[in-house]
Amino acid sequence: TSTHHGAGDPAWRTALSGAQILFVAFGATVLVPLLTGLNPSLALLGAGIGTLVFQLCTRREVPIYLGSSFAFIGPVIYSVQTWGMPATLGALASASFFYYVAAGLVKWRGVGFIHRLLPPVVIGPVVMVIGLGLAQVAVNMATGKAGDAQVVPYGTALAVAAVSLLATMLTAIRAKGLLKLVPILVGVLVGYLVSLAIGIVDFTKVTQAAWLAVPDFGKPEFNLAAILFMIPVAIAPIVEHVGGILAISSV
């Protein structure tokens, strides 16, 4: 997505590039709670409110979306097993406070402070390690697993994944004009239509869901051990966030 659109840039083009980031961001935002046992509805609500507040504060000058960080997947799973869900929610709330401290330091010392503390040679590997750590999750999903359960038959899932990947790659390499900008959207669409055609999409939960509902809010408990465990994890998303902002700024 881009920040400013010229007078000759029609709204549908903006909407189409926005739709791609919506699908990419939606998948990532929902994946984290699904893997950790948190509530996907609350993750989406938090991401939506957080992004709107961010856009308001930055006067829509930074075209970025705030969603779930993959860096928290492993620590949250461990924390839930060790201290339980309420203590984990309290620890996550405490970790979020750490962001305010980091933001305050940037406000006080300037962004050069972050550059000195976290140069590109640090930021690059951290973002790569987070991505590589998720490779196993991607393999499981491509082979039809959700957690340890085999939800879609192995061969079927692999075939759909291959078709989606092929559609994305061909669009990125061969497409002309606007289509070249939305390869992921094309991959999602093709994969979904194939899934629909072979009957592995289940609409039961969609038909049963209410149009409007208040999500179940968790009840956090503040456990010092869980808090001290979770706070250092917040450093990785700060690195991700700074890396994202720097990349978008340079573009």
Secondary structure, 3 states (H helix, E strand, C coil): CCCCCCCCCCHHHHHHHHHHHHHHHHHHHHHHHHHHCCCHHHHHHHHHHHHHHHHHHCCCCCCCCCCCCHHHHHHHHHHHHHHCHHHHHHHHHHHHHHHHHHHHHHHHHCCHHHHHHCCHHHHHHHHHHHHHHCHHHHHHHHCCEECCEECCCHHHHHHHHHHHHHHHHHHHHHCCHHHHHCHHHHHHHHHHHHHHHCCCCCCHHHHHCCCCCCCCCCCCCCCHHHHHHHHHHHHHHHHHHHHHHHHHHHC
